[in-house]
């Protein structure tokens, strides 16, 4: 298990749990698949990516949309595109981050095409190479960290992968997995800073892991506290290693579906080639722990580690050995994220359908806009919800975006203040202004406030601003203005209000 975020040194019993690692090899009882109800069976039928060649991203099933995909169509010998960032070196920077990603793995990750490259035929190869006694390999993660299942809906994350097949594979540790956006304090990966101390509470979903080139695979959820807690950390709630015939010789589809169709009974189901083999439910870990770990955005990671807790526990040895073969590759044909639209119903959960008001003095949920400019991404948030506010955010807004809220009633007394609940994980030097404009987006702002990094995209602050007195009923525009080069995202919005004068 991958838990890369243990805040203490690896204990020697921890596979990816810090990535995260399993404290020990899972028993058959733990590996047993939880019985699937009719809804889960239906999800398996319509949600799992349909069969396709390794290099073709399958079209979304009926009722789903493609939120993200990459078929790695670059020229031979090129690196990944700007949708990914390279993790380089041996650890993240930031609070609570330890060496070797907290797992004991021994490789140094690079951005060299010797370790990470596309092959010109629609595959990405991540390759582990030894020089003398030192290993290098590759680890990449999506720059986007807002992949989320909407409240009342579902998210599927899938990849077509051929596992490494070295002649001697002791210590190989390929993985396809996700971390909650709350791990990022600013920027992405080793080029930014992380809040590693948020592991495992902010969630880790390991979609595929194998160790020691055994042609096996496992799926795991990490959550709660370490050690122990509802997710049995640092082990996590895991399927245990499952037989995976053909996984080293051919491309297979590894998937996970986060199911929030009933926000009082959510689940995560793991699939191999469209067949469910393991499910974890909200009821197993408790609502608050589940919400913190699952009901928000994630970023995706692909990597090939060498050695460390998981391979060592499984082999009962220290890996890799002097006999381990250099040059084994994890080959990826595509990565895709599919979502359904939230139903806007159900209780529990941090999200929910829209909870909207047009009363200025009340909290107005960010997703209640009637019109917008720019690509507006509404996702769930781990921020707490005041009465009348839903658990959705307008995530990572950038220069030129705006949201329009129709017929907001300020009353006869009116207001001279604007309060907004915001979060920012913008990189150092990136900031912007949130403007309040009335009746037309081209009008002069009646109030504004500046915002920069608040400590991460899941670190929320309420920021007040003075404005000219407003009475009566108006269409309200919130405009997001930044002078940063390239128009990077600088703020997310959860809710706002206009306190009475």
Secondary structure, DSSP 4 states (H G I P E B T S, - for coil): -B-TT-SS---SS-SHHHHB--SSPPPHHHHSPPPP-HHHHHHHHHHSPPP--TTSPPPPPTT-EEEEEE---PPTTB---TTEEE--BSS--EET--GGGGTT---EE---TTTEEE-SSS-EEEE-EEETTEEEE-EEEES---B-PPTTSEEEEEEEEE----SS-TTEEEEEEEEEGGGEEESSGGGSEEEGGGTTTT-EEEEEE--TT-SEEEEEEE-S-SSBTTTTBTT-EE---EE-TTTTTS-EEEEEEEE-SSTTS-EEEEEETTEEEEEEEHHHH-HHHHHHHHSS-EEEEEEEEESSHHHHHHHTS-SS-TTPPS--EEEEEEEEEEE----S--SSSS--S-----BTTS-EEGGG-SEEES--EEEE--S---TT--SEEEEEE-TT-EEEEEEEE-TTT-EEEEEEEEEE-PPTT--EEEEEEESSTTSPPSEEEEE---SEEEEEEEEEEEEEEE-SEEEEEEEEE---TT----EEEEEEE----
